[in-house]
């Protein structure tokens, strides 16, 4: 299964850890979208920055 992850909020003023998590997901700019294969690691990253991203099933 795959999910589409879109960044919808800015990283300005966010902790460094959240910025690095967004970069690890392949995001970094608002409205940038990536498709990721679901794994426990990816789900954990999404959960940590869930307030900054929009997640949809593909």
VENQUISUL-V368163 format. One record per pair of residues at least 24 apart in sequence whose ideal C-beta (glycine too) atoms are under 10 Angstrom apart, sorted by the first residue. I is the first residue (numbers start at 0). J is the second residue. D is the distance in whole Angstrom. If there is no record, write none. Layout:
BEGIN
i->I j->J d->D
i->I j->J d->D
END
This chain:
BEGIN
i->0 j->36 d->8
i->0 j->37 d->5
i->0 j->38 d->10
i->0 j->56 d->7
i->0 j->57 d->8
i->1 j->34 d->5
i->1 j->35 d->7
i->1 j->36 d->6
i->1 j->37 d->7
i->1 j->41 d->10
i->1 j->55 d->10
i->1 j->56 d->8
i->1 j->57 d->4
i->2 j->33 d->9
i->2 j->34 d->7
i->2 j->35 d->6
i->2 j->36 d->8
i->2 j->37 d->6
i->2 j->41 d->8
i->2 j->42 d->9
i->2 j->45 d->8
i->2 j->54 d->5
i->2 j->55 d->7
i->2 j->56 d->6
i->2 j->57 d->6
i->3 j->32 d->6
i->3 j->33 d->8
i->3 j->34 d->5
i->3 j->35 d->8
i->3 j->53 d->8
i->3 j->54 d->7
i->3 j->55 d->5
i->3 j->56 d->8
i->3 j->57 d->5
i->4 j->31 d->9
i->4 j->32 d->7
i->4 j->33 d->5
i->4 j->34 d->8
i->4 j->35 d->6
i->4 j->41 d->8
i->4 j->44 d->9
i->4 j->45 d->6
i->4 j->48 d->9
i->4 j->51 d->10
i->4 j->52 d->5
i->4 j->53 d->8
i->4 j->54 d->6
i->4 j->55 d->8
i->5 j->29 d->9
i->5 j->30 d->7
i->5 j->31 d->7
i->5 j->32 d->4
i->5 j->33 d->8
i->5 j->51 d->10
i->5 j->52 d->6
i->5 j->53 d->5
i->5 j->54 d->8
i->5 j->55 d->8
i->6 j->30 d->7
i->6 j->31 d->5
i->6 j->32 d->8
i->6 j->33 d->9
i->6 j->48 d->8
i->6 j->51 d->6
i->6 j->52 d->6
i->6 j->53 d->8
i->7 j->31 d->10
i->7 j->50 d->9
i->7 j->51 d->7
i->7 j->52 d->6
i->7 j->53 d->5
i->8 j->48 d->9
i->8 j->50 d->7
i->8 j->51 d->4
i->8 j->52 d->8
i->8 j->53 d->9
i->9 j->51 d->8
i->10 j->48 d->9
i->10 j->51 d->7
i->13 j->48 d->9
i->13 j->50 d->9
i->13 j->51 d->7
i->16 j->47 d->8
i->16 j->48 d->9
i->17 j->47 d->7
i->17 j->48 d->6
i->17 j->50 d->9
i->17 j->51 d->7
i->18 j->48 d->9
i->18 j->51 d->10
i->19 j->44 d->10
i->19 j->48 d->10
i->20 j->44 d->5
i->20 j->45 d->9
i->20 j->46 d->10
i->20 j->47 d->5
i->20 j->48 d->5
i->20 j->51 d->9
i->20 j->52 d->10
i->21 j->47 d->9
i->21 j->48 d->6
i->21 j->51 d->7
i->21 j->52 d->8
i->23 j->48 d->10
i->24 j->48 d->7
i->24 j->51 d->10
i->24 j->52 d->8
i->26 j->51 d->8
i->26 j->52 d->7
END
